[in-house]
Amino acid sequence: MKFKRPSWREIIIVCLIYSVYATVTGWRYSVGGHIVRFVAGAGLATQTAEDLRDEIEHLGTKRLQSWAIDILERYRNGSVKTSTKPNEGASEGTLDLPENETPPYLKRAWLTMPIVSIRINHDDKTPECVVLSWGEYGALIGPSSYRFPEKYTRPISDKRTVIPGVYTYYIYHH
């Protein structure tokens, strides 16, 4: 049997069917899903912030927020030890938490464990939120009254609100 080269029309039809299938079945995280979303206008920053938002919702936003609030309170009381030197770069102004302060469900949530730290307010040196950072993207988790900072250490390309006090972001690189 001789192989017949598909026409452009057949290729486009297969791509459209795959796009619908990928969207309906949740394949948005696959390479094909990312390509479809990119063609639809969602760039890397948007996709990354949205995907992390979805993953945090799946983890249990309230549980994650309760853990972060507990960490912040214990830091204020002096019962949480952190790194003594503030981080630089993407997580500038944060102090790393020791691994034993990270709950097991968070350690198992991603293939690459984020750097977990506490963001410190530059003015009054109080803890603002817990940061999960993978370098150029991450999440800020604080009490429901916490708001994403108007001036972040680096330009933000995209940010998403998960629930009040919990945000995902992607940092712009130029």
C-alpha positions as CSV (number, residue, x, y, z in Angstrom):
1,M,0.0,0.0,0.0
2,K,1.4,3.3,-1.1
3,F,1.4,6.2,1.4
4,K,-0.6,9.2,0.2
5,R,0.6,12.6,1.4
6,P,-2.2,14.4,3.3
7,S,-3.5,17.7,1.8
8,W,-3.4,20.9,3.7
9,R,-7.1,20.7,4.2
10,E,-6.8,17.3,5.9
11,I,-4.0,18.6,8.1
12,I,-6.1,21.6,9.2
13,I,-9.1,19.4,9.9
14,V,-7.0,17.1,12.1
15,C,-5.4,20.1,13.9
16,L,-8.9,21.5,14.6
17,I,-10.2,18.2,15.9
18,Y,-7.1,17.8,18.1
19,S,-7.5,21.4,19.4
20,V,-11.1,20.7,20.4
21,Y,-10.2,17.4,22.0
22,A,-7.2,18.9,23.8
23,T,-9.4,21.8,25.2
24,V,-12.3,19.5,26.3
25,T,-10.2,16.8,27.9
26,G,-7.9,19.1,29.8
27,W,-4.8,18.6,27.6
28,R,-4.1,22.2,28.0
29,Y,-0.9,21.4,29.8
30,S,0.4,19.2,27.0
31,V,2.8,20.6,24.3
32,G,-0.1,20.5,21.9
33,G,-2.3,22.3,24.4
34,H,0.3,25.0,24.9
35,I,0.6,25.5,21.2
36,V,-3.2,25.8,20.7
37,R,-3.4,28.3,23.6
38,F,-0.4,30.3,22.1
39,V,-2.1,30.4,18.7
40,A,-5.3,31.6,20.5
41,G,-3.3,34.5,21.9
42,A,-2.2,33.3,25.4
43,G,1.5,33.9,25.6
44,L,4.0,32.0,27.9
45,A,3.5,34.4,30.8
46,T,-0.3,34.1,30.7
47,Q,-0.2,30.3,30.3
48,T,2.3,29.9,33.2
49,A,0.4,32.2,35.6
50,E,-2.9,30.5,34.7
51,D,-1.5,26.9,34.9
52,L,0.0,27.6,38.3
53,R,-3.3,29.1,39.5
54,D,-5.1,25.9,38.4
55,E,-2.6,23.8,40.2
56,I,-2.9,25.7,43.4
57,E,-6.7,25.5,43.2
58,H,-6.3,21.7,42.8
59,L,-4.0,21.5,45.9
60,G,-6.7,23.2,48.0
61,T,-6.4,27.0,48.2
62,K,-7.8,27.3,51.7
63,R,-5.4,24.6,53.1
64,L,-2.4,26.3,51.5
65,Q,-3.5,29.7,52.7
66,S,-4.0,28.4,56.3
67,W,-0.5,26.9,56.2
68,A,1.0,30.2,55.0
69,I,-0.9,32.3,57.7
70,D,0.4,29.9,60.3
71,I,4.0,30.2,59.0
72,L,3.7,34.0,59.0
73,E,2.4,34.1,62.6
74,R,5.0,31.7,63.8
75,Y,7.7,33.9,62.1
76,R,6.4,36.9,63.9
77,N,6.6,35.0,67.2
78,G,10.1,33.9,66.5
79,S,9.4,30.1,66.3
80,V,10.2,29.8,62.6
81,K,13.8,29.8,61.6
82,T,14.7,31.2,58.2
83,S,17.9,31.9,56.2
84,T,19.6,35.0,57.7
85,K,20.6,36.6,54.4
86,P,17.8,37.9,52.1
87,N,17.5,36.3,48.6
88,E,18.4,38.2,45.5
89,G,17.1,38.0,42.0
90,A,13.5,36.8,41.4
91,S,12.9,36.2,45.1
92,E,14.5,39.4,46.2
93,G,13.6,40.5,49.7
94,T,12.6,37.0,50.9
95,L,14.1,34.6,53.5
96,D,14.1,30.9,52.8
97,L,12.2,28.5,55.0
98,P,13.8,25.3,56.0
99,E,12.5,22.2,54.3
100,N,10.9,20.8,57.4
101,E,8.5,23.8,57.4
102,T,7.1,22.7,54.0
103,P,4.1,20.3,54.4
104,P,4.4,16.9,52.6
105,Y,1.4,17.6,50.2
106,L,3.3,20.6,49.0
107,K,6.6,18.7,48.5
108,R,4.7,16.1,46.4
109,A,2.7,18.6,44.3
110,W,5.3,19.4,41.6
111,L,8.1,17.6,39.9
112,T,10.4,20.5,40.7
113,M,10.1,21.7,44.3
114,P,9.8,25.5,44.5
115,I,12.0,27.6,46.8
116,V,9.7,28.4,49.7
117,S,10.4,31.6,51.5
118,I,8.8,34.5,53.4
119,R,8.6,37.9,51.7
120,I,9.6,40.7,54.1
121,N,8.2,44.2,53.8
122,H,11.0,46.6,53.0
123,D,9.6,49.5,55.1
124,D,8.7,47.9,58.5
125,K,10.5,44.5,58.1
126,T,7.3,42.5,58.9
127,P,6.4,39.3,57.0
128,E,4.0,39.9,54.1
129,C,3.4,36.5,52.6
130,V,4.9,33.1,51.8
131,V,6.4,32.8,48.4
132,L,6.6,29.7,46.2
133,S,9.2,30.5,43.6
134,W,10.5,28.6,40.5
135,G,12.7,31.5,39.4
136,E,10.7,33.5,36.8
137,Y,7.3,32.4,38.1
138,G,5.6,31.6,41.4
139,A,2.9,32.3,43.9
140,L,2.4,34.7,46.8
141,I,0.3,33.4,49.6
142,G,-0.9,35.5,52.5
143,P,-4.1,36.2,54.5
144,S,-7.2,37.3,52.5
145,S,-6.4,40.9,53.3
146,Y,-3.0,40.6,51.5
147,R,-2.8,42.3,48.1
148,F,-0.3,41.7,45.4
149,P,2.4,44.4,45.8
150,E,2.0,47.4,43.5
151,K,5.8,47.6,43.1
152,Y,7.3,44.2,42.8
153,T,11.1,43.7,42.7
154,R,11.0,43.0,39.0
155,P,8.5,43.8,36.2
156,I,5.6,41.4,36.2
157,S,4.4,40.1,32.8
158,D,1.3,38.4,34.1
159,K,-0.4,37.8,37.5
160,R,-3.6,35.9,38.4
161,T,-5.7,36.0,41.6
162,V,-6.5,32.6,42.9
163,I,-8.5,33.8,45.8
164,P,-8.1,37.0,47.8
165,G,-4.6,36.9,49.3
166,V,-3.3,34.2,46.9
167,Y,-1.7,35.2,43.6
168,T,0.4,33.6,40.8
169,Y,2.8,35.6,38.7
170,Y,5.3,35.5,35.8
171,I,8.2,37.9,35.8
172,Y,9.1,39.7,32.6
173,H,12.6,39.0,31.2
174,H,14.1,41.6,28.8
